[in-house]
Amino acid sequence: MEKRNLKQQDPEIAELVEAELQRRKFGLEMIPSENHTSPAVLEALGSILTDKYSEGYPGKRYYAGNEFIDKVENLARDRAKKAFGVPYVNVQPYSGSPANFAVYLATLTPGDPVMGLNLPDGGHLTHGWKANISGTLYKRVPYFVKEDGYLDLEEIRQIALQHKPKLIWVGATAYVREFPFKEFGAIADEVGAYLVADIAHIAGLVIAGAHKSPVPFAHIITTTTHKTLRGPRGALIMVTEKGLKKDPELAEKIDKAVFPSGVQGGPHNHQTAAIAVALKEAMTPEFAEYGKQIVKNAQVLAESLKAEGLQLVSGGTDNHMLLVDLTPFGRGTGVFVQDALDQAGITINKNTIPKDPSSPFYPSGIRIGTPAITTRGMKEKEMKIIGKWIAEVIFEVKHYQLPETKEERIKYIKQFKKEIAVNPKLKEVKGKVAELCKDFPLPY
Ligand SMILES: Cc1ncc(COP(=O)(O)O)c(C=O)c1O
């Protein structure tokens, strides 16, 4: 086979990769679940390790030729154990959703009751949402946040006592306050449930010491590796000492649930190597600084948005994300703000807010995060400026209102998109965003 690089081999894809790079270079990536990885992580991810089949685990593979792959996987495991302070880790899950599914397979039988945060309240699909297999294969018992945005611990305990779940999830995809792991641990122990902490969003903050660790309180911990942890797409499943005490065979059950009895086949070795690199990076003093700066930045951004007159769920944040409540501008208006900000070079996502008067597809809020822009070196000064720009864009499109019927909505949104494409205010903000970005290069 001729040696040809991507540009020579497939100019169409090469051009699209380049276009995406340019989009990022001159825009602000503020979706809380995204980040910019290091060149070292990317190099491992793009390495020749992708070619190898290694079904099984180090020392117990189905295929030959895994001498070096075993070393890669062992390094990833050892680094994860050290970074989080746990006795056991499986580093093979392809992503967060299969990791969570493996936890179900390892611990429950279909029909068992499972408690998780309701999706519109910030929970993840895999925590028992009705449209996900976790909510159909198992008995779904949702819990909620209060009007003020905080988890309703008293109600959560009552629900647990009533439904006696076999497994309780603590973790979320849109929750801005610190997770009360200790209190959840006590509730799970009271009803004899497994407590599974899904720290997908906050894993990097936990390693950096910028968020409390769930390790003393949970039996199992899952996380993605591509959010605040700043690694490649992937996931980890960890078992704590508390988990091994509850079931000494829990680690073997998790391994089996990932492979061979679960949803996965051969591990993605290039991904495992890149996870190992990210974990090494995450255990440095620079990363501890980075994690703390993410939170500081989110808090300054929160203050800046409030100073402009915007309303935040729970009034602020303890972590890397903010939820802006857009109901003062009308219900279901997240879609307009998301697209308008995108037009202005600021990428965020529309999101439900607690007690959302609209729907997950047309939610009444937006979710904003600081991990990626903090990776670029932005600090408090930039957050104050960005907060002003976000507010300017929101006020610019505040008169757009979501029509009642599906047909009307399609027409209205089409017209809205035409109008924002030529809106001078959005163009002006986009120019300022691009100017700012020039001083904060991407890491690759
Ligand atoms: C809390 C939580 N768990 C799990 C996942 C699923 O991860 P993935 O998208 O990698 O399947 C996410 C993704 O957003 C998440 O926020």
The ligand as a MOL file (V3000), in Angstrom:
LIG
                    3D

  0  0  0     0  0            999 V3000
M  V30 BEGIN CTAB
M  V30 COUNTS 16 16 0 0 0
M  V30 BEGIN ATOM
M  V30 1 C -23.3670 12.0610 33.4960 0
M  V30 2 C -23.0980 11.3960 32.1910 0
M  V30 3 N -23.0030 10.0650 32.1420 0
M  V30 4 C -22.7850 9.4110 30.9930 0
M  V30 5 C -22.6520 10.0820 29.8080 0
M  V30 6 C -22.5130 9.3020 28.5310 0
M  V30 7 O -21.3070 9.4260 27.9150 0
M  V30 8 P -21.1430 9.1050 26.3650 0
M  V30 9 O -21.7390 10.2270 25.6320 0
M  V30 10 O -19.6590 8.9970 26.2430 0
M  V30 11 O -21.8220 7.7930 26.1000 0
M  V30 12 C -22.7120 11.4830 29.8120 0
M  V30 13 C -22.5690 12.2320 28.5440 0
M  V30 14 O -22.9130 13.3320 28.3660 0
M  V30 15 C -22.9660 12.1610 31.0320 0
M  V30 16 O -23.0940 13.4810 31.0800 0
M  V30 END ATOM
M  V30 BEGIN BOND
M  V30 1 1 1 2
M  V30 2 1 2 3
M  V30 3 2 2 15
M  V30 4 2 3 4
M  V30 5 1 4 5
M  V30 6 1 5 6
M  V30 7 2 5 12
M  V30 8 1 6 7
M  V30 9 1 7 8
M  V30 10 2 8 9
M  V30 11 1 8 10
M  V30 12 1 8 11
M  V30 13 1 12 13
M  V30 14 1 12 15
M  V30 15 2 13 14
M  V30 16 1 15 16
M  V30 END BOND
M  V30 END CTAB
M  END
